[in-house]
Amino acid sequence: MMIIVSLISPMIARILIVGLVFFIIINAIHTSNYKRKGWWVLLAGTVFCLYFMGGFVYDFIGNPGALFRLAYFSYPIIVAGYTLLISGFYFINSKKYNKRFAKYEVPKKKESIKYLFILYKYEDYYLLKKQGGLQKAELFKFSKSKYYHDIEIISFLEKKEIQSTSVDLIGRVTKVGKRRDEEIFCYMVTIQRFNEYLRTFDQVSKYKLTALQTDDFTRQLVLRMALKTPFEIKI
């Protein structure tokens, strides 16, 4: 039992001593940036390891026939262990909280969901979809692989076989959320002729837009677009 105690006690003492040194180093690094703190700990641990290895080289040159047991390398092993654990902890947290080595921090980019809000126009009429007793403009959600609204509107019109004389971006609405934003690109599409798809829409005279049977959000956007005055709204 005494032999075990005599073997364990020096190792525990070394672990405590090295732990105290790292505690002092960590408190001496005056920064709240996890990434910088991690690099400083890694640098300090590397310097200590090199110091101990330099001592080993010196001893080996002075006495090549000496037998170097595991206990001889206990300090560099303990230092390396502390270095990897502590610097790893700070690096993992720097990734979690989006910390960079530079003084500034880059905010996390929120997910953005994009939509096309399309109001079709034919002569003096606007075309709106029938949805549960309400009149709605076309609202189309981008697929996750698509990012450019100008390409998406052309692709959508081709898919629906809609022939147009003009395609105009009138406005943009951004709905800001805690985890994600929604971007709505409002297009006025003037059509050449009706097809099977558009014949299912209600035709509303430009003089009766204020009497639309729809929700307030759609009504406001349609009226703004009918004026053809560019707008950008953030809500």
N, C-alpha and C positions, 0 to 999 in steps of 0.2 A: 504493500500500500504506500509506504514511504517513497519507494522508487517511482511510482506513478505520480505522486505529488511533486516529487523533485523534477520530473520531466515536464509536467503540465504547467507548474507555477512559472518557470521562466518564460514559457511561450505566452501565457496569459499576460505576464508583465510587459512583454514586448508589444502585444496587441494593444494594451492600454496606453503605453507610452506613445506608440505611433498614432493611436486614435486621438490622444491629447494634442499632438503636433498638428494633425489635420484640423482639429477643432479650432486651434489658434489661427491656422491659415485661412479657414473659411470665414472667420470673424474679421480677419484683417482685410478681406476683399470687400471693399465698400461699393457694392453694386447690387441692384435688385434684378439685373438682367441675367436670367438663368444661363443663357448661352455663354456669355462672357465669364461668368463664374465657373462654369464647367471647364472652359478652356484654361483658366488660371489654375484650377485644381489639377488638371491633366498635366500642365507644364510643371507645377511644383512637384507632383509625384514622379514625373519623368526625371527631373533633376536629382531627386533623392535616390532613385534607382541607379542612375548613372554614377552617382557618388559612391554607392555601395559596390557597384560592379568595378569601379576604378580601384577601390580598395582590394577587391579580389585579384585583379590583374597584378597589382603591386605585390601582394602576398605570394602569388603564384610565381612571379619572376624571382622573388627573393628566396623562395623555397619550393622548387618545382616538384619535389618528391612528397610534399605534404598531402595528407588525405583530408579533403574538404567534405565534411558531413553535411547533411541537410540542415542541421541547426545553424551552420555557418551562414546559410543563405536565407535564414528566417526573416531578417529585417527587409531585404529587398522584396521577398515574396509578400510579406504583410503590407508593405508600402504599395506594391502593385495592386494588391487586392483592394485596399482602401481607395486607391486612385480610380480604378475601374468602376467600383460601386458608386462612389460619390459623384464623379464626373458624369457617369451614365445617368444617375438620378437627375442631375441638372440638365443634361442634354434632352432627356425624355420630356421633362417639363417645359423646356424651351420650345419643343415641337408642339406640345399640347397647347401652350399659351401663345404660340406664334411669335416667339422672341427671336431677334436677330442679333448678330454680334455688334452691328452698328448701333448708334444711340437711338435712332428712330425705329419705330416698329411699323410693320405693314399690317393693316387691319385685315382680318379674314374676309375674303370675298364671299358675299352672300350669293346664294343661288338665285338666278333670275329666270322667271318663266315669261315667255313672250307670246303675245297674241296679235292676230290681225282683226281689226274691227273694220268691216267693209260696209259702206253704204252705196248701194247701186242707184244710179240715176239714169232715167230715160226720158228725154225731152223735159217736160215740166213735172215729172213724177219721180218719186223715190220708191224703191222696192224694199219691202221689209218682210221678214219671215214670220210665219204664224207659229207661235209656240205657246200652247196652253192658254189660248184666249188673248195673248199679248202679241204685240208687233215688235219684232226684234231685228236689229241689224245682224249681218253675218259676223260671227265671232269664231275665229279659228285659232287653235293652239298650235304653236310650233312643235315639231318633233325635237327631241333633245339634241339631235345632231345638227340642227339648223340654227343659224345665228343672224343671218342677214335678212331684214324685212323686205328689202327691194327684190331680192331673189325669190323669197317665199311667196310674195304676192303674185308674181308672174307664174310661178309654179302652180299655185292654187287655181288661178284663172284658167290655165291650160288644162288642168285636171277636170275642172267643171265645164270645159269647152265654152267658156264665155268670151265672146269677141267684144273688144272695147275700143273706143276712140280716144280715151284718155284714162290714165291711172295716176291719181295725185295723192301724195301724202299730205294730209291737212294738219294733223296734230298727233300728239303723243301724250299718253297718260301713264304715270308711274305710281303704282300702289306700293308704298313702303311697308314692309313687314319686319318682324323681329328676326325671323330666320330666312326669309326669302322675299324678294321683290317681284312684282308683276309689271311688265311693260306692255302697254297696249298701243299699237301703231294704227292710227285711224286713216283709212284710205277712202277716197271718193273714186268710184269706178263708173265712168259714163259708158253705157253699153251701146253697141250698134243695133243689135236685134235680140229678141227673146229666143231662148232655147227651152228645152223641156224642163231643165232645172229651175230657171227663173220664172216660168209660168206658174209655179206654185206660190210665188210671193204676192203679197198685197201691194197694190199700186196706190200710193198716197200722194195727192196733189201737194205741190209746194206751199199752197195757201192753207193747207190743213195740217201742217206739221205740228202745230201747237196742240192739236187734239189727238195726238197719237195715244193709242191704248198700250202703254208700256211703262216700264219703271223709270224713276227719276234719272238714274245714271244714263240710260240709253237716250232718254229725251234730251238731256243736256248736250250729249255728244252729237246727236243728230242735228240739233239746232245750230250748234257751233259750226259743224261741217257744212251745213246748208249755206251759211254766210261766207264760206270759203276763206275765213280768216285764220291764218296759222296760229296754233296754240300749243302750249306745253303745260301740263297740269301734274302736280305732285300731291298725292293725298295719303 
